Amino acid sequence: MSGRQAQAARNDQVILDAARAVFVADPTAPIAAVAERAGVGISALYRRYPSKEALLRTLCFDGLRLYNRLLEEALADNGDPWDVFATWLRRTIDADTHSLTVALAGTFTPTEEMRAAARRSGELNERLLASTRKARAIRGDVELSDIAMILEQVAAIRFGDAERTAELRRRALGLHLDGLRCPSPAPLPGPAATAAEINVRWSAGPVH
């Protein structure tokens, strides 16, 4: 990129980083709060994102593409199936993609491109879980929605500063991993969440 393009990309990343911090903390915050945190004028922000909904879509689409990339990297790893699966979960938690889901599901209308990426997520998740099951490296009654719930539950942990939050999330994930790998588990109570139950949150109307 040229110097001007590189600067524009850096400015855009500053805005997205600010938006993530603002909206994960308070999804109802005004877009002006993002401009203030990013240190840019509101007009400069609106030139890039004409509405709060456009900014939320970009933020969540970026998170979805990162999530898919982590899945693709896990599927390309020929290492021990359990290690591959556990490493993928740890990397996903460290990337903090699911804080966006917890905070922003239902606050905007996803585009068809986002829906296609979400379907891709489902396909990749199914392949990774299937390969882990085939190796008998995970308890047999675990469903994809159980993994989604674990990611959201761990993402909801938010105490103190970023470093302490990361420590507590890794600790919680360690407990979940032991439960997922348990060789002779007691049956899980009740059915897993359905895809409809998980996805209905994204069908809510936009926030202006």
C-alpha positions as a Markdown table, in Angstrom:
| # | Residue | x | y | z |
|---|---|---|---|---|
| 1 | Met | 0.0 | 0.0 | 0.0 |
| 2 | Ser | 1.0 | 3.6 | -0.5 |
| 3 | Gly | 1.7 | 5.8 | 2.5 |
| 4 | Arg | -1.7 | 7.3 | 2.2 |
| 5 | Gln | -3.4 | 3.9 | 1.9 |
| 6 | Ala | -1.4 | 2.5 | 4.9 |
| 7 | Gln | -2.4 | 5.5 | 7.0 |
| 8 | Ala | -6.1 | 5.1 | 6.0 |
| 9 | Ala | -5.9 | 1.4 | 7.0 |
| 10 | Arg | -4.3 | 2.3 | 10.4 |
| 11 | Asn | -7.0 | 4.9 | 11.0 |
| 12 | Asp | -9.7 | 2.4 | 10.2 |
| 13 | Gln | -8.2 | -0.1 | 12.6 |
| 14 | Val | -8.1 | 2.5 | 15.3 |
| 15 | Ile | -11.9 | 3.1 | 14.7 |
| 16 | Leu | -12.7 | -0.7 | 14.7 |
| 17 | Asp | -10.6 | -1.3 | 17.9 |
| 18 | Ala | -12.4 | 1.6 | 19.6 |
| 19 | Ala | -15.8 | 0.3 | 18.4 |
| 20 | Arg | -15.1 | -3.1 | 19.8 |
| 21 | Ala | -14.2 | -1.7 | 23.2 |
| 22 | Val | -17.2 | 0.6 | 23.3 |
| 23 | Phe | -19.9 | -1.8 | 22.0 |
| 24 | Val | -18.8 | -4.9 | 23.8 |
| 25 | Ala | -19.0 | -2.9 | 27.1 |
| 26 | Asp | -22.3 | -1.2 | 26.1 |
| 27 | Pro | -24.1 | -2.2 | 22.9 |
| 28 | Thr | -26.4 | 0.8 | 23.3 |
| 29 | Ala | -23.6 | 3.4 | 23.3 |
| 30 | Pro | -23.9 | 6.1 | 20.6 |
| 31 | Ile | -21.5 | 6.1 | 17.7 |
| 32 | Ala | -20.1 | 9.4 | 19.0 |
| 33 | Ala | -18.6 | 7.4 | 21.9 |
| 34 | Val | -16.5 | 5.5 | 19.3 |
| 35 | Ala | -15.3 | 8.7 | 17.7 |
| 36 | Glu | -14.2 | 10.0 | 21.1 |
| 37 | Arg | -12.4 | 6.8 | 22.1 |
| 38 | Ala | -10.7 | 6.6 | 18.7 |
| 39 | Gly | -9.7 | 10.3 | 18.8 |
| 40 | Val | -11.3 | 11.1 | 15.5 |
| 41 | Gly | -14.0 | 13.6 | 14.5 |
| 42 | Ile | -17.5 | 12.3 | 14.1 |
| 43 | Ser | -17.5 | 13.4 | 10.4 |
| 44 | Ala | -14.4 | 11.3 | 9.7 |
| 45 | Leu | -16.0 | 8.3 | 11.3 |
| 46 | Tyr | -19.2 | 8.8 | 9.3 |
| 47 | Arg | -17.2 | 9.0 | 6.1 |
| 48 | Arg | -16.1 | 5.4 | 6.7 |
| 49 | Tyr | -19.2 | 4.1 | 8.4 |
| 50 | Pro | -22.5 | 5.9 | 7.5 |
| 51 | Ser | -24.4 | 4.4 | 10.4 |
| 52 | Lys | -23.9 | 2.5 | 13.7 |
| 53 | Glu | -25.4 | -0.5 | 12.0 |
| 54 | Ala | -22.7 | -0.4 | 9.3 |
| 55 | Leu | -20.0 | -0.2 | 11.9 |
| 56 | Leu | -21.5 | -3.1 | 13.9 |
| 57 | Arg | -21.8 | -5.2 | 10.8 |
| 58 | Thr | -18.1 | -4.6 | 9.9 |
| 59 | Leu | -17.0 | -5.4 | 13.4 |
| 60 | Cys | -18.9 | -8.7 | 13.6 |
| 61 | Phe | -18.0 | -9.7 | 10.1 |
| 62 | Asp | -14.3 | -9.2 | 10.9 |
| 63 | Gly | -14.7 | -11.4 | 14.0 |
| 64 | Leu | -16.5 | -14.1 | 11.9 |
| 65 | Arg | -13.8 | -14.2 | 9.3 |
| 66 | Leu | -11.2 | -14.5 | 12.0 |
| 67 | Tyr | -13.1 | -17.4 | 13.6 |
| 68 | Asn | -13.3 | -19.2 | 10.3 |
| 69 | Arg | -9.6 | -18.7 | 9.7 |
| 70 | Leu | -8.8 | -20.3 | 13.1 |
| 71 | Leu | -11.0 | -23.3 | 12.1 |
| 72 | Glu | -9.3 | -23.6 | 8.7 |
| 73 | Glu | -5.9 | -23.6 | 10.4 |
| 74 | Ala | -7.1 | -26.3 | 12.9 |
| 75 | Leu | -8.4 | -28.5 | 10.0 |
| 76 | Ala | -5.1 | -28.2 | 8.2 |
| 77 | Asp | -3.2 | -29.4 | 11.3 |
| 78 | Asn | -2.3 | -33.1 | 11.1 |
| 79 | Gly | -1.2 | -33.3 | 14.7 |
| 80 | Asp | -2.8 | -35.3 | 17.6 |
| 81 | Pro | -6.6 | -34.8 | 17.2 |
| 82 | Trp | -7.2 | -33.8 | 20.8 |
| 83 | Asp | -4.3 | -31.4 | 20.8 |
| 84 | Val | -5.6 | -29.8 | 17.6 |
| 85 | Phe | -9.1 | -29.4 | 19.0 |
| 86 | Ala | -7.9 | -28.1 | 22.3 |
| 87 | Thr | -5.5 | -25.7 | 20.7 |
| 88 | Trp | -8.2 | -24.4 | 18.4 |
| 89 | Leu | -10.5 | -23.7 | 21.4 |
| 90 | Arg | -7.6 | -21.9 | 23.3 |
| 91 | Arg | -6.8 | -19.8 | 20.2 |
| 92 | Thr | -10.4 | -18.9 | 19.7 |
| 93 | Ile | -10.8 | -17.8 | 23.3 |
| 94 | Asp | -7.6 | -15.7 | 23.1 |
| 95 | Ala | -8.9 | -14.1 | 19.9 |
| 96 | Asp | -12.0 | -13.2 | 21.8 |
| 97 | Thr | -14.3 | -13.5 | 18.8 |
| 98 | His | -17.3 | -14.6 | 20.9 |
| 99 | Ser | -17.4 | -11.4 | 23.0 |
| 100 | Leu | -18.9 | -9.9 | 19.9 |
| 101 | Thr | -21.6 | -12.6 | 19.8 |
| 102 | Val | -22.4 | -12.2 | 23.5 |
| 103 | Ala | -22.7 | -8.4 | 23.2 |
| 104 | Leu | -24.0 | -7.7 | 19.7 |
| 105 | Ala | -26.2 | -10.6 | 18.5 |
| 106 | Gly | -29.5 | -9.1 | 17.4 |
| 107 | Thr | -28.3 | -5.5 | 17.4 |
| 108 | Phe | -28.1 | -5.2 | 13.6 |
| 109 | Thr | -29.4 | -7.0 | 10.4 |
| 110 | Pro | -26.7 | -9.4 | 9.0 |
| 111 | Thr | -25.9 | -9.2 | 5.3 |
| 112 | Glu | -26.2 | -12.2 | 3.0 |
| 113 | Glu | -22.4 | -12.3 | 2.8 |
| 114 | Met | -22.3 | -12.6 | 6.6 |
| 115 | Arg | -24.9 | -15.3 | 6.6 |
| 116 | Ala | -22.8 | -17.2 | 4.0 |
| 117 | Ala | -19.7 | -16.9 | 6.3 |
| 118 | Ala | -21.8 | -18.1 | 9.2 |
| 119 | Arg | -22.9 | -21.2 | 7.2 |
| 120 | Arg | -19.2 | -21.7 | 6.4 |
| 121 | Ser | -18.5 | -21.6 | 10.1 |
| 122 | Gly | -21.0 | -24.4 | 10.7 |
| 123 | Glu | -19.5 | -26.6 | 8.0 |
| 124 | Leu | -16.0 | -26.1 | 9.4 |
| 125 | Asn | -17.1 | -26.7 | 12.9 |
| 126 | Glu | -18.8 | -29.9 | 11.9 |
| 127 | Arg | -15.7 | -31.2 | 10.2 |
| 128 | Leu | -13.5 | -30.4 | 13.1 |
| 129 | Leu | -15.8 | -32.0 | 15.6 |
| 130 | Ala | -16.3 | -35.0 | 13.4 |
| 131 | Ser | -12.6 | -35.6 | 13.0 |
| 132 | Thr | -12.2 | -35.3 | 16.8 |
| 133 | Arg | -15.0 | -37.8 | 17.4 |
| 134 | Lys | -13.6 | -40.2 | 14.8 |
| 135 | Ala | -10.3 | -40.3 | 16.8 |
| 136 | Arg | -12.4 | -40.9 | 20.0 |
| 137 | Ala | -10.7 | -37.9 | 21.5 |
| 138 | Ile | -13.9 | -36.3 | 22.8 |
| 139 | Arg | -16.9 | -37.5 | 24.6 |
| 140 | Gly | -19.5 | -38.9 | 22.2 |
| 141 | Asp | -22.5 | -36.9 | 23.3 |
| 142 | Val | -21.0 | -33.4 | 22.6 |
| 143 | Glu | -22.8 | -31.4 | 19.9 |
| 144 | Leu | -21.7 | -28.3 | 18.0 |
| 145 | Ser | -24.1 | -26.2 | 20.0 |
| 146 | Asp | -22.4 | -27.3 | 23.2 |
| 147 | Ile | -19.1 | -26.0 | 21.9 |
| 148 | Ala | -20.8 | -22.7 | 20.9 |
| 149 | Met | -22.2 | -22.4 | 24.5 |
| 150 | Ile | -18.7 | -23.0 | 26.0 |
| 151 | Leu | -17.2 | -20.3 | 23.8 |
| 152 | Glu | -19.9 | -17.8 | 24.8 |
| 153 | Gln | -19.7 | -18.7 | 28.5 |
| 154 | Val | -16.0 | -18.2 | 28.7 |
| 155 | Ala | -16.2 | -15.0 | 26.6 |
| 156 | Ala | -18.6 | -13.6 | 29.2 |
| 157 | Ile | -15.9 | -13.7 | 31.9 |
| 158 | Arg | -14.7 | -10.2 | 32.3 |
| 159 | Phe | -12.9 | -9.2 | 35.5 |
| 160 | Gly | -10.2 | -6.6 | 36.1 |
| 161 | Asp | -7.8 | -5.7 | 33.4 |
| 162 | Ala | -7.2 | -7.6 | 30.1 |
| 163 | Glu | -4.4 | -9.7 | 31.5 |
| 164 | Arg | -6.5 | -10.9 | 34.5 |
| 165 | Thr | -9.5 | -11.6 | 32.2 |
| 166 | Ala | -7.4 | -13.7 | 29.9 |
| 167 | Glu | -6.1 | -15.7 | 32.9 |
| 168 | Leu | -9.6 | -16.4 | 34.2 |
| 169 | Arg | -10.8 | -17.4 | 30.8 |
| 170 | Arg | -8.0 | -19.8 | 30.2 |
| 171 | Arg | -8.7 | -21.3 | 33.7 |
| 172 | Ala | -12.4 | -21.7 | 32.9 |
| 173 | Leu | -11.6 | -23.3 | 29.5 |
| 174 | Gly | -9.3 | -25.7 | 31.2 |
| 175 | Leu | -12.2 | -27.0 | 33.3 |
| 176 | His | -14.4 | -27.3 | 30.1 |
| 177 | Leu | -11.6 | -29.2 | 28.3 |
| 178 | Asp | -11.4 | -31.8 | 31.1 |
| 179 | Gly | -15.2 | -32.3 | 30.8 |
| 180 | Leu | -15.1 | -32.6 | 27.0 |
| 181 | Arg | -12.3 | -35.2 | 27.2 |
| 182 | Cys | -13.7 | -37.2 | 30.1 |
| 183 | Pro | -13.4 | -40.9 | 29.1 |
| 184 | Ser | -16.3 | -42.3 | 31.0 |
| 185 | Pro | -18.7 | -39.4 | 31.5 |
| 186 | Ala | -22.1 | -39.3 | 33.1 |
| 187 | Pro | -24.7 | -38.6 | 30.4 |
| 188 | Leu | -25.4 | -34.9 | 29.8 |
| 189 | Pro | -28.8 | -33.9 | 31.1 |
| 190 | Gly | -31.3 | -32.7 | 28.5 |
| 191 | Pro | -30.9 | -32.0 | 24.8 |
| 192 | Ala | -28.3 | -29.7 | 23.3 |
| 193 | Ala | -29.3 | -26.3 | 22.1 |
| 194 | Thr | -30.7 | -26.4 | 18.5 |
| 195 | Ala | -29.4 | -24.3 | 15.6 |
| 196 | Ala | -32.7 | -22.4 | 15.6 |
| 197 | Glu | -32.3 | -21.5 | 19.3 |
| 198 | Ile | -28.7 | -20.2 | 18.7 |
| 199 | Asn | -29.4 | -18.4 | 15.5 |
| 200 | Val | -32.6 | -16.6 | 16.3 |
| 201 | Arg | -30.7 | -13.9 | 18.2 |
| 202 | Trp | -29.2 | -12.7 | 14.8 |
| 203 | Ser | -32.7 | -12.1 | 13.4 |
| 204 | Ala | -33.5 | -9.0 | 15.5 |
| 205 | Gly | -33.9 | -5.6 | 13.9 |
| 206 | Pro | -31.2 | -3.0 | 13.6 |
| 207 | Val | -30.2 | -0.5 | 16.3 |
| 208 | His | -30.1 | 3.1 | 15.1 |
